[in-house]
Amino acid sequence: MGGDGAGLALMDLDALFLHFFETEDPSTLTQEDFALGIERLRVGFEVERDPGRKFALWTLLETLGHAPLPADAFAKHPQLKVAAEEYLKAAFRLERFGDPEE
């Protein structure tokens, strides 16, 4: 899954789970399968060169509770670091206060 165009054609959730966890249904994973998928996802994140794809992988890692801090994840990409920090702020507000449109 490098920046050479190989790997995933789409960055949708089903494609990501299928690629890294070898299933589209996370409820079927054992703890061992989940840990292996997280390791694959971490490696994919580390080797990804495309900024948008790298951010997408980071958000999935964050959703699953395994993302590095934005400062560590995007040390060489200040715009992505800011985007990741804003993502975390928004996620915190949503978790804490709920959807303002509800």
Protein Blocks (a to p, Z undefined) as FASTA:
>chain_A
ZZnopajfbfcfklmmmmmnopablklpcfklmmmmmmmmmmmmmmpmblklmmmmmmmm
mmnopaccfklmmmmlmklmmmmmmmmmmmmmmmmnopfkZZ
